[in-house]
C-alpha cells in the first residue's frame, strides 16, 4: 500500500530516518506545528491557514503512512511519532514552538513537550494516551483492532460499518466533506488503524507519567460527543497539567474540522493571554 493518494495539503518534503515526510509550511512569525489524528492528514488543519500569514508560520505534518508521506513498517504510536517530530524540529531549526495536536497527535505533542523546553505552548484536542486504563480499556482496544481487521481482510460489510463509525467521530455538518473523504478511503485506511489501535494497548503509550514534565501552558479543547476518547475516562489526567485551560465543544473528535471558527477564536484568545507571540 502507498500513501501518496490520501488527501493532503502538504507541498514540501523532508527525509527523516530514511523516510520521506510531507508537510505544509506557510507564513511568518509564531510557529504553529500541527499534528493530526490517525487516518487524518495535514488537510485536517486547512482552517488554520486562515490565520494572518504575517503573524503565524503554520506547519502541518503528514505522519508516516498518511497523506503524502512514506509508509512505515513501524508500529504507529506516539513514541515513534515523537521521535520523528523531535528530529523534524531540530532539522528545520524551529524555535519557540506551539504544538497543536489531535488524538495521537496530542499524545505525540505531550511526549515532545516533555523532552524539549523549546515547546512554548500546547493545544490538545481529545489527545490519546491519557485514558485511566483498567480492565475495560484492553477489551475496548481489542474490539477496535478486530473491527479494523475486517477492513484489512476486505470484508464486504466493512465499508458501511466504517461509515457508521466515522459519523460518530466527525459529527458536525461542517465536517461532512472531510468525513466523506475519510469514509471513501475506508479499506486503505484499515491497515493504519489496525496498526495504531494495536499499538495503543502498549503500556509504553501511557502518557500520564509525562504530564509532570510538561511545564508550558496547555489549552485543552475537548469534543464531548467523542464516544471513543471519552472525557470521563481522561479528565483526571487532564486536570494534572500545571497550567491549563479546558474548553468543551459539542462535537466529536477534531475541532479544526468540526467547528473551525470557534476553535480559532478560542485558540487565539488563549495564546494572546499568554503573551508568547513574537
Backbone bond lengths (Angstrom), bond angles and torsions (degrees), N, CA, C in turn:
res aa  C-N    CA-C-N  psi(-1)  N-CA   C-N-CA  omega(-1)  CA-C   N-CA-C  phi
1 X - - - 1.464 - - 1.520 110.05 -
2 X 1.330 116.67 134.76 1.454 120.28 172.59 1.516 108.62 -107.16
3 X 1.310 115.09 158.15 1.459 119.10 -177.01 1.521 111.66 -107.03
4 X 1.298 118.85 7.26 1.450 121.09 -167.78 1.523 114.20 -76.78
5 X 1.314 118.51 -9.00 1.458 119.50 179.14 1.520 112.89 -107.47
6 X 1.328 118.65 4.36 1.450 119.85 173.81 1.532 109.38 -69.55
7 X 1.326 119.43 140.93 1.464 121.35 179.23 1.524 111.85 -55.00
8 X 1.314 116.05 134.72 1.464 121.95 -176.36 1.522 108.76 -160.39
9 X 1.336 116.74 152.05 1.468 121.06 173.21 1.522 111.00 -106.13
10 X 1.326 117.57 3.89 1.468 121.35 -178.17 1.524 110.33 -64.61
11 X 1.330 115.45 141.75 1.465 120.38 178.33 1.523 112.50 -139.44
12 X 1.333 116.73 10.14 1.463 122.00 176.11 1.527 108.11 -130.18
13 X 1.347 114.96 160.86 1.461 119.32 -177.21 1.523 109.87 -140.53
14 X 1.341 114.05 147.51 1.455 121.49 175.94 1.522 107.46 -140.74
15 X 1.323 116.93 147.24 1.458 119.64 178.18 1.519 109.37 -100.71
16 X 1.324 115.36 123.22 1.458 122.66 178.00 1.519 108.10 -130.81
17 X 1.313 117.53 126.64 1.469 121.57 -179.15 1.529 111.72 52.18
18 X 1.328 114.79 42.35 1.470 122.03 178.30 1.527 112.47 61.65
19 X 1.314 116.18 28.37 1.460 122.08 174.94 1.517 109.56 -124.81
20 X 1.318 116.55 141.12 1.459 121.70 174.18 1.524 108.25 -83.83
21 X 1.327 115.79 118.79 1.458 122.14 179.14 1.526 108.14 -111.12
22 X 1.330 115.82 125.18 1.464 122.09 -179.27 1.526 110.08 -92.86
23 X 1.332 115.89 147.95 1.461 119.62 177.47 1.522 110.30 -159.07
24 X 1.315 116.25 162.23 1.458 122.72 172.87 1.509 108.09 -114.05
25 X 1.315 116.87 138.02 1.466 122.53 -173.45 1.522 107.83 -142.15
26 X 1.329 116.76 105.84 1.463 121.09 -177.84 1.514 110.86 -138.04
27 X 1.332 115.75 149.86 1.451 122.09 174.36 1.516 113.36 93.87
28 X 1.320 114.50 178.47 1.464 122.33 -179.27 1.521 109.22 -138.35
29 X 1.320 115.56 148.81 1.458 119.92 176.92 1.515 112.08 115.50
30 X 1.332 115.83 -142.69 1.462 121.70 -178.46 1.527 110.50 -58.51
31 X 1.331 116.45 128.17 1.462 121.26 -177.36 1.524 110.53 -82.18
32 X 1.336 115.14 126.96 1.456 122.80 171.00 1.522 107.11 -113.86
33 X 1.312 117.33 115.09 1.462 122.48 179.46 1.529 108.15 -104.15
34 X 1.327 116.42 119.41 1.465 121.68 -169.47 1.528 110.93 -108.18
35 X 1.332 116.11 129.00 1.464 123.31 -175.37 1.529 108.94 -124.57
36 X 1.321 116.12 121.34 1.465 121.85 -169.25 1.527 113.66 -92.58
37 X 1.327 115.19 175.39 1.462 123.62 177.80 1.527 110.56 -82.99
38 X 1.320 116.90 164.03 1.460 121.59 175.60 1.533 108.83 -63.06
39 X 1.333 115.97 133.74 1.457 121.38 -178.96 1.511 113.42 86.89
40 X 1.325 117.67 -9.04 1.462 122.32 177.03 1.536 108.01 -99.26
41 X 1.314 117.02 -161.75 1.462 121.54 179.20 1.517 108.35 -165.24
42 X 1.314 116.53 -173.16 1.462 121.32 175.39 1.523 111.80 -56.21
43 X 1.329 117.62 -25.42 1.466 120.52 -177.77 1.517 112.30 -60.79
44 X 1.321 117.51 -25.83 1.453 120.71 178.26 1.521 113.56 -63.23
45 X 1.335 116.79 -16.04 1.469 121.01 -178.53 1.527 112.25 -105.88
46 X 1.328 117.39 15.84 1.467 120.70 -179.89 1.524 111.90 -52.95
47 X 1.328 116.97 -39.16 1.464 120.92 -176.25 1.520 112.07 -63.31
48 X 1.319 118.39 -27.58 1.456 120.55 -177.56 1.526 112.48 -68.32
49 X 1.321 116.14 -23.06 1.465 119.42 -178.60 1.524 112.11 -74.14
50 X 1.332 116.86 1.30 1.469 120.75 170.53 1.524 111.07 -74.43
51 X 1.332 116.32 -22.04 1.462 120.25 -179.28 1.525 110.18 -62.19
52 X 1.314 115.81 152.16 1.472 121.09 -174.94 1.517 111.40 -54.71
53 X 1.327 116.73 125.02 1.465 121.35 -176.51 1.516 112.69 -72.94
54 X 1.333 117.69 -14.32 1.472 119.86 176.82 1.525 111.57 -96.06
55 X 1.337 116.64 2.52 1.470 121.78 178.86 1.519 111.31 -113.92
56 X 1.327 116.63 -33.25 1.463 121.57 -175.28 1.533 111.25 -126.83
57 X 1.301 114.54 138.17 1.464 122.07 166.98 1.528 105.73 -104.33
58 X 1.325 116.36 110.98 1.455 121.19 -173.03 1.526 109.39 -105.58
59 X 1.323 115.10 122.20 1.465 122.15 -179.08 1.525 107.91 -121.23
60 X 1.317 116.65 121.27 1.465 120.51 177.01 1.527 109.23 -121.94
61 X 1.307 115.11 128.04 1.471 123.03 -173.85 1.525 110.29 -97.42
62 X 1.333 116.45 144.36 1.465 121.53 162.56 1.532 107.02 -92.78
63 X 1.315 117.08 114.70 1.465 119.40 177.14 1.536 110.64 -63.16
64 X 1.331 118.55 157.81 1.469 121.24 177.52 1.531 111.94 -51.39
65 X 1.324 115.46 134.80 1.446 121.26 -178.20 1.516 114.24 84.84
66 X 1.329 117.90 -3.59 1.458 123.30 -176.32 1.536 109.66 -119.58
67 X 1.329 115.22 156.23 1.457 119.74 175.61 1.508 112.25 53.33
68 X 1.319 115.95 -122.65 1.465 122.15 -178.60 1.526 112.75 -105.92
69 X 1.326 117.65 5.63 1.465 120.70 -179.61 1.527 110.53 -79.34
70 X 1.340 115.13 157.33 1.461 120.55 177.90 1.520 110.97 -61.89
71 X 1.322 114.93 152.61 1.461 120.39 172.23 1.530 109.99 -69.64
72 X 1.308 115.39 170.29 1.459 120.27 -178.56 1.522 110.52 -139.13
73 X 1.317 114.83 147.23 1.464 120.53 173.45 1.522 110.71 -92.05
74 X 1.333 116.93 -5.57 1.460 121.27 -179.05 1.522 111.65 -75.17
75 X 1.321 115.56 158.11 1.458 120.26 169.17 1.522 108.18 -67.74
76 X 1.320 115.81 128.60 1.459 119.96 178.75 1.524 108.18 -72.14
77 X 1.325 115.77 119.90 1.463 120.12 -174.96 1.518 109.43 -159.02
78 X 1.333 115.64 160.72 1.457 120.25 174.94 1.520 110.90 -65.69
79 X 1.318 117.43 -31.94 1.467 121.12 177.16 1.522 110.35 -60.32
80 X 1.324 116.15 -49.84 1.466 121.76 -179.81 1.529 111.10 -65.99
81 X 1.330 117.17 -47.02 1.461 120.01 -178.40 1.526 111.82 -64.72
82 X 1.327 117.73 -36.83 1.467 119.69 -178.25 1.524 111.33 -65.20
83 X 1.322 117.22 -35.74 1.464 120.05 176.75 1.526 110.58 -62.02
84 X 1.327 116.51 -41.82 1.463 120.62 178.13 1.529 111.61 -67.08
85 X 1.336 116.54 -41.73 1.458 119.81 -178.32 1.530 110.85 -65.98
86 X 1.319 117.28 -40.41 1.469 119.82 176.74 1.524 110.89 -60.81
87 X 1.326 117.18 -40.23 1.469 120.52 176.90 1.522 111.32 -68.37
88 X 1.318 116.12 -37.15 1.468 121.19 177.65 1.529 109.98 -61.29
89 X 1.322 116.99 -47.75 1.468 121.83 178.98 1.520 110.69 -60.43
90 X 1.326 115.89 -43.48 1.462 120.46 -178.93 1.528 111.48 -67.78
91 X 1.315 116.92 -42.99 1.466 120.96 -177.40 1.526 111.55 -66.13
92 X 1.335 116.78 -40.82 1.462 120.38 179.20 1.527 112.55 -85.31
93 X 1.350 115.96 -0.72 1.469 122.06 178.72 1.534 111.21 54.49
94 X 1.317 115.79 48.16 1.461 121.55 -179.14 1.526 110.05 -80.94
95 X 1.320 116.66 135.30 1.461 122.30 -178.16 1.530 110.55 -122.62
96 X 1.326 116.12 150.04 1.468 122.97 175.20 1.533 110.81 49.96
97 X 1.302 115.78 61.80 1.463 122.28 -169.79 1.530 111.48 -92.66
98 X 1.339 115.68 136.67 1.459 122.89 165.21 1.517 106.82 -99.67
99 X 1.332 117.08 128.64 1.463 120.11 176.95 1.525 109.49 -107.08
100 X 1.323 115.22 130.64 1.453 122.65 173.54 1.523 106.58 -109.21
101 X 1.332 117.18 117.16 1.453 120.26 -173.90 1.518 112.87 -132.07
102 X 1.326 115.47 136.75 1.464 122.44 179.85 1.522 109.56 -119.51
103 X 1.345 116.66 130.08 1.460 121.48 174.08 1.532 110.40 61.37
104 X 1.340 118.59 -121.29 1.469 119.49 177.27 1.522 110.21 -63.89
105 X 1.333 117.16 -27.06 1.467 120.09 174.53 1.514 111.71 -65.55
106 X 1.336 117.02 -33.71 1.460 120.48 174.79 1.508 112.24 -69.72
107 X 1.335 116.45 -42.14 1.463 120.33 175.95 1.525 110.53 -61.08
108 X 1.330 116.36 -41.43 1.466 121.33 177.35 1.518 110.43 -62.08
109 X 1.335 116.84 -42.07 1.467 121.16 179.50 1.518 111.54 -60.79
110 X 1.328 117.34 -41.20 1.464 121.12 178.05 1.520 109.96 -60.83
111 X 1.324 116.90 -45.39 1.467 120.96 179.16 1.523 111.27 -61.47
112 X 1.322 116.60 -45.37 1.464 120.37 -178.85 1.522 110.43 -63.25
113 X 1.333 117.38 -45.65 1.469 120.66 -178.71 1.521 111.87 -65.18
114 X 1.326 117.41 -30.57 1.468 120.24 -179.62 1.526 111.72 -73.72
115 X 1.340 116.72 -13.74 1.461 121.65 -178.71 1.528 113.47 -114.41
116 X 1.329 118.13 -1.46 1.458 119.71 -170.51 1.524 110.07 -145.51
117 X 1.335 116.69 110.84 1.464 121.14 179.82 1.525 112.08 -72.47
118 X 1.326 116.80 -6.19 1.457 122.21 177.60 1.535 111.55 -74.20
119 X 1.326 118.01 -10.95 1.464 122.26 177.44 1.526 108.17 -84.97
120 X 1.326 116.44 118.18 1.459 121.72 -172.23 1.519 114.49 -97.19
121 X 1.327 116.72 -17.63 1.460 119.64 -179.43 1.520 108.37 -166.10
122 X 1.332 115.90 146.28 1.463 121.94 174.41 1.522 109.53 -117.82
123 X 1.325 116.20 139.61 1.453 122.80 168.56 1.522 106.30 -121.35
124 X 1.328 116.22 109.75 1.460 122.13 -171.82 1.524 110.10 -113.54
125 X 1.328 116.33 127.32 1.463 121.73 177.94 1.520 109.34 -116.26
126 X 1.334 116.27 113.23 1.468 122.71 -178.54 1.530 110.81 42.44
127 X 1.338 117.04 57.41 1.461 120.41 -176.34 1.523 112.47 -68.56
128 X 1.321 116.27 149.05 1.454 121.24 174.63 1.517 111.26 -80.52
129 X 1.321 115.92 171.21 1.451 121.82 171.91 1.509 116.70 83.35
130 X 1.332 118.27 2.44 1.469 121.09 -176.87 1.522 112.67 -114.31
131 X 1.312 116.93 5.43 1.466 121.61 178.70 1.535 110.45 -62.48
132 X 1.322 115.96 146.63 1.471 119.87 -176.87 1.526 113.37 -72.90
133 X 1.334 116.83 -5.50 1.469 122.66 177.01 1.529 111.34 61.52
134 X 1.332 119.33 -134.54 1.463 120.21 -174.43 1.518 111.28 87.91
135 X 1.340 116.38 -169.02 1.467 120.81 -171.79 1.524 112.86 -70.59
136 X 1.343 117.49 -27.36 1.461 120.10 -176.00 1.526 112.46 -74.81
137 X 1.321 117.01 -34.16 1.466 120.78 -173.85 1.529 113.38 -57.25
138 X 1.346 120.51 -50.78 1.465 119.00 -179.22 1.521 113.26 -63.11
139 X 1.334 118.16 -32.83 1.463 120.53 176.77 1.524 110.61 -63.06
140 X 1.320 115.87 -45.38 1.464 120.76 -179.97 1.531 110.87 -65.68
141 X 1.335 116.51 -44.58 1.464 120.21 -178.99 1.526 111.05 -63.41
142 X 1.312 117.34 -41.26 1.469 120.57 177.55 1.527 110.92 -63.31
143 X 1.326 115.84 -38.46 1.473 119.96 177.44 1.523 110.88 -61.01
144 X 1.343 116.82 -43.79 1.462 120.54 -178.96 1.526 111.36 -68.28
145 X 1.324 117.20 -39.08 1.470 120.42 177.47 1.529 110.21 -60.50
146 X 1.332 116.89 -44.63 1.466 120.88 179.38 1.522 111.47 -64.63
147 X 1.335 115.83 -35.78 1.462 120.09 177.81 1.524 110.93 -61.74
148 X 1.328 117.57 -49.60 1.465 120.41 -178.07 1.531 111.75 -71.06
149 X 1.317 116.90 -26.06 1.471 119.79 177.48 1.526 110.67 -64.36
150 X 1.309 117.18 -27.28 1.463 120.04 176.14 1.525 110.74 -63.49
151 X 1.330 115.94 -34.89 1.461 119.60 175.35 1.506 111.91 -71.13
152 X 1.324 116.93 -39.84 1.467 121.37 176.81 1.525 110.18 -60.03
153 X 1.326 115.99 -36.86 1.466 121.59 -178.98 1.530 112.98 -88.49
154 X 1.347 116.37 9.97 1.472 122.04 175.72 1.526 113.64 58.76
155 X 1.316 116.89 36.22 1.461 118.88 176.44 1.534 109.29 -65.21
156 X 1.318 118.67 131.87 1.468 121.13 -174.84 1.525 114.23 -63.72
157 X 1.320 117.83 -22.92 1.467 120.54 -179.41 1.524 112.59 -83.21
158 X 1.329 117.43 -9.28 1.466 120.01 -172.01 1.522 111.80 -64.61
159 X 1.322 118.90 -40.85 1.464 121.10 -176.62 1.523 112.03 -55.15
160 X 1.321 117.12 -49.87 1.460 119.91 -178.76 1.521 112.15 -68.50
161 X 1.320 116.36 -36.66 1.463 118.91 178.11 1.531 111.35 -68.90
162 X 1.327 116.17 -36.67 1.461 120.09 176.54 1.525 110.28 -66.00
163 X 1.334 116.24 -38.19 1.465 120.32 177.03 1.527 110.28 -60.27
164 X 1.324 116.84 -46.04 1.467 120.60 178.32 1.520 111.18 -62.41
165 X 1.320 115.55 -41.07 1.470 121.27 178.35 1.528 110.56 -60.51
166 X 1.343 117.10 -47.57 1.459 118.40 -173.55 1.519 113.52 -74.38
167 X 1.322 116.37 -19.39 1.460 118.76 172.72 1.522 111.08 -68.86
168 X 1.317 116.75 -15.33 1.466 121.50 175.98 1.529 111.84 -99.91
169 X 1.332 116.44 -2.67 1.459 120.94 176.83 1.524 110.14 -96.66
170 X 1.327 116.57 -52.80 1.467 122.49 174.95 1.519 106.26 -110.61
171 X 1.330 117.64 109.90 1.465 120.15 -163.92 1.525 114.68 -108.96
172 X 1.320 119.08 -14.01 1.457 119.47 -173.32 1.527 111.76 -92.06
173 X 1.331 114.44 163.25 1.467 120.70 178.30 1.525 110.90 -62.10
174 X 1.327 117.21 -36.66 1.461 120.78 -179.49 1.527 112.51 -62.69
175 X 1.321 116.49 -25.00 1.468 120.12 -175.70 1.522 113.39 -89.14
176 X 1.327 118.34 -4.83 1.469 120.91 -172.65 1.528 113.46 -56.62
177 X 1.344 120.75 -46.90 1.468 118.97 -179.67 1.532 113.24 -59.16
178 X 1.320 116.74 -44.27 1.470 119.81 179.79 1.529 110.42 -69.91
179 X 1.314 116.26 -39.32 1.464 120.25 178.54 1.524 110.78 -60.34
180 X 1.324 116.95 -42.69 1.458 120.56 -179.55 1.529 111.84 -64.75
181 X 1.327 117.15 -35.24 1.470 120.23 176.13 1.522 110.95 -62.64
182 X 1.327 115.54 -44.66 1.463 120.22 -179.29 1.521 110.51 -65.83
183 X 1.321 116.82 -42.69 1.465 120.64 178.92 1.530 110.76 -61.16
184 X 1.329 117.01 -39.55 1.466 120.58 179.75 1.523 112.05 -61.91
185 X 1.325 117.02 -26.42 1.467 122.17 -179.51 1.525 112.38 -96.59
186 X 1.308 117.60 20.15 1.470 121.89 -172.36 1.520 113.23 -50.64
187 X 1.318 117.80 -51.11 1.463 120.28 -175.31 1.531 111.58 -70.09
188 X 1.317 116.91 -35.24 1.470 118.64 179.84 1.525 112.05 -75.19
189 X 1.328 116.06 -26.78 1.468 119.71 177.72 1.522 112.44 -82.13
190 X 1.314 117.37 -20.61 1.464 120.80 -174.80 1.530 113.69 -53.69
191 X 1.346 120.22 -44.55 1.475 118.81 178.64 1.530 113.11 -61.98
192 X 1.338 117.11 -37.97 1.467 120.44 177.58 1.526 110.74 -63.76
193 X 1.310 115.48 -44.68 1.462 119.98 -177.19 1.527 111.81 -69.91
194 X 1.330 117.31 -38.80 1.460 119.43 175.30 1.529 110.56 -62.43
195 X 1.328 116.35 -43.66 1.463 122.17 178.52 1.529 110.36 -58.40
196 X 1.335 115.65 -49.82 1.466 120.30 -175.38 1.522 112.10 -65.93
197 X 1.332 117.77 -46.71 1.464 119.84 -177.96 1.524 111.30 -67.90
198 X 1.330 117.38 -28.34 1.468 119.82 171.97 1.519 109.93 -65.14
199 X 1.335 116.05 -42.26 1.459 121.13 179.90 1.515 113.34 -65.14
200 X 1.337 116.75 -31.63 1.467 120.41 -179.45 1.520 111.93 -61.01
201 X 1.323 118.20 -20.64 1.465 121.53 -177.86 1.528 112.17 -73.93
202 X 1.322 117.35 -17.92 1.457 121.06 -176.54 1.531 111.45 -69.40
203 X 1.313 116.57 137.88 1.467 120.86 175.38 1.526 111.41 -62.64
204 X 1.325 116.41 -23.97 1.466 120.41 178.58 1.524 111.91 -66.03
205 X 1.343 116.20 -19.02 1.463 120.18 -178.44 1.526 112.98 -92.16
206 X 1.304 116.82 11.47 1.468 122.44 174.29 1.526 107.63 -83.55
207 X 1.326 116.31 108.72 1.472 120.84 -176.51 1.523 112.99 -86.19
208 X 1.307 118.30 -6.63 1.469 120.28 -173.87 1.522 114.15 -58.55
209 X 1.344 119.64 -39.05 1.469 118.23 178.46 1.530 114.02 -65.05
210 X 1.340 117.43 -15.88 1.467 120.78 -177.86 1.528 112.50 -86.54
211 X 1.331 117.23 -12.50 1.463 119.79 -175.11 1.524 111.33 -56.97
212 X 1.317 116.47 -40.40 1.467 120.06 -177.61 1.522 112.59 -65.28
213 X 1.329 117.63 -16.35 1.464 121.86 179.97 1.521 112.34 -95.36
214 X 1.328 117.30 1.40 1.472 121.48 177.54 1.528 107.75 -97.63
215 X 1.324 116.61 111.69 1.463 121.23 -173.58 1.528 113.29 -105.91
216 X 1.320 117.29 -9.81 1.462 120.44 -177.93 1.538 110.60 -82.72
217 X 1.338 117.75 163.89 1.467 120.19 174.48 1.532 110.75 -61.82
218 X 1.339 115.67 147.60 1.451 121.39 -178.18 1.526 109.90 -132.35
219 X 1.334 116.06 122.66 1.459 122.11 172.61 1.524 107.89 -98.59
220 X 1.317 116.94 123.99 1.463 122.37 176.75 1.520 108.45 -107.11
221 X 1.332 117.27 116.41 1.458 120.92 173.05 1.524 106.99 -111.08
222 X 1.320 116.05 114.21 1.459 120.10 -170.37 1.525 111.48 -116.08
223 X 1.340 114.71 125.79 1.457 120.72 174.24 1.519 109.87 -82.66
224 X 1.316 116.69 111.86 1.467 120.51 -172.20 1.532 112.49 -76.89
225 X 1.337 117.74 -12.08 1.467 120.54 176.89 1.524 112.44 -90.54
226 X 1.307 116.73 4.71 1.467 121.01 177.57 1.527 108.76 -70.11
227 X 1.335 116.47 115.90 1.459 121.07 -178.72 1.525 112.85 -90.84
228 X 1.335 116.99 -3.32 1.465 120.38 -173.91 1.532 112.11 -113.34
229 X 1.308 117.43 -31.52 1.470 122.25 170.97 1.526 105.31 -119.71
230 X 1.317 115.01 89.96 1.461 121.35 -168.70 1.535 112.77 -87.08
231 X 1.321 114.89 139.20 1.465 121.04 177.60 1.530 111.10 -58.18
232 X 1.323 117.13 -41.77 1.465 120.41 -175.63 1.521 112.25 -61.50
233 X 1.323 117.89 -28.31 1.460 121.78 -178.42 1.531 112.05 -92.73
234 X 1.319 117.37 -7.84 1.464 120.93 -175.62 1.527 113.81 -119.67
235 X 1.329 117.35 -12.39 1.459 120.08 -170.08 1.522 113.03 -63.62
236 X 1.317 118.27 -36.35 1.464 119.51 -178.53 1.523 111.54 -63.99
237 X 1.330 116.60 -39.87 1.465 119.99 177.45 1.523 110.73 -68.76
238 X 1.332 116.99 -44.30 1.465 121.45 -178.85 1.530 111.20 -55.51
239 X 1.301 116.25 -41.35 1.460 120.53 -175.38 1.526 112.86 -72.56
240 X 1.326 117.59 -4.97 1.457 120.75 178.31 1.529 113.36 -85.80
241 X 1.322 118.33 -11.41 1.462 119.48 175.67 1.522 108.79 -63.44
242 X 1.325 116.31 135.75 1.465 121.07 -171.83 1.526 113.09 -63.78
243 X 1.314 116.48 -42.28 1.465 122.15 -171.46 1.525 107.46 -132.00
244 X 1.333 116.47 88.24 1.456 118.60 -172.36 1.524 112.19 -137.58
245 X 1.325 113.54 159.22 1.458 122.07 172.24 1.525 107.19 -132.57
246 X 1.330 116.47 137.99 1.460 121.94 -178.87 1.523 109.64 -114.09
247 X 1.332 116.18 129.11 1.460 122.12 174.80 1.523 107.94 -125.25
248 X 1.317 117.12 128.17 1.460 121.79 178.94 1.530 110.05 -99.52
249 X 1.329 115.19 136.29 1.462 121.67 174.98 1.523 109.37 -119.09
250 X 1.323 116.76 148.05 1.463 121.41 176.30 1.526 109.74 -86.78
251 X 1.330 114.11 65.15 1.465 122.10 -177.98 1.524 108.16 -136.65
252 X 1.336 115.86 -174.83 1.455 121.50 176.25 1.517 112.28 -90.01
253 X 1.329 116.85 -100.23 1.459 120.85 -164.73 1.534 115.48 -111.96
254 X 1.355 118.53 -22.15 1.468 119.42 -166.10 1.526 111.64 -139.66
255 X 1.328 119.19 96.28 1.470 121.10 -174.10 1.521 114.85 -64.70
256 X 1.326 118.45 -31.08 1.472 120.90 -178.47 1.519 110.97 -65.22
257 X 1.336 116.83 -21.26 1.463 122.94 178.21 1.525 110.94 -101.67
258 X 1.328 117.36 -37.00 1.460 121.17 -171.94 1.527 114.30 -89.85
259 X 1.325 117.82 -33.34 1.478 121.05 178.32 1.527 108.56 -146.44
260 X 1.331 117.25 62.05 1.462 120.40 -171.05 1.525 114.43 -60.40
261 X 1.325 118.38 -40.20 1.467 119.83 -177.84 1.527 110.99 -64.71
262 X 1.312 116.20 -42.37 1.460 120.30 179.62 1.522 110.56 -65.56
263 X 1.338 117.13 -42.87 1.463 119.89 178.40 1.522 111.08 -61.01
264 X 1.335 117.32 -47.68 1.464 120.13 -177.28 1.525 111.18 -60.24
265 X 1.322 116.93 -40.39 1.471 120.69 177.77 1.521 110.65 -61.94
266 X 1.323 117.13 -50.03 1.466 120.67 -177.40 1.530 111.32 -67.34
267 X 1.301 116.87 -38.07 1.463 120.99 179.92 1.517 110.72 -64.08
268 X 1.324 117.13 -47.07 1.462 119.50 -179.20 1.516 112.04 -64.87
269 X 1.320 116.53 -38.62 1.471 119.59 177.70 1.525 110.41 -62.98
270 X 1.309 117.24 -40.17 1.460 120.77 -178.70 1.528 111.40 -66.91
271 X 1.325 117.00 -49.15 1.470 117.80 -176.29 1.520 110.87 -71.06
272 X 1.315 118.27 -32.06 1.473 119.84 177.02 1.515 110.47 -65.31
273 X 1.331 116.41 -34.32 1.456 120.43 177.85 1.509 113.03 -69.43
274 X 1.337 116.63 -19.73 1.459 120.98 179.98 1.521 112.19 -93.62
275 X 1.327 117.27 -2.91 1.469 123.23 176.30 1.525 112.97 45.98
276 X 1.319 117.13 48.81 1.465 119.22 179.60 1.525 112.05 -108.93
277 X 1.345 116.50 -2.90 1.455 117.90 179.43 1.520 110.46 -67.88
278 X 1.347 115.84 145.39 1.453 120.49 177.64 1.529 109.48 -68.22
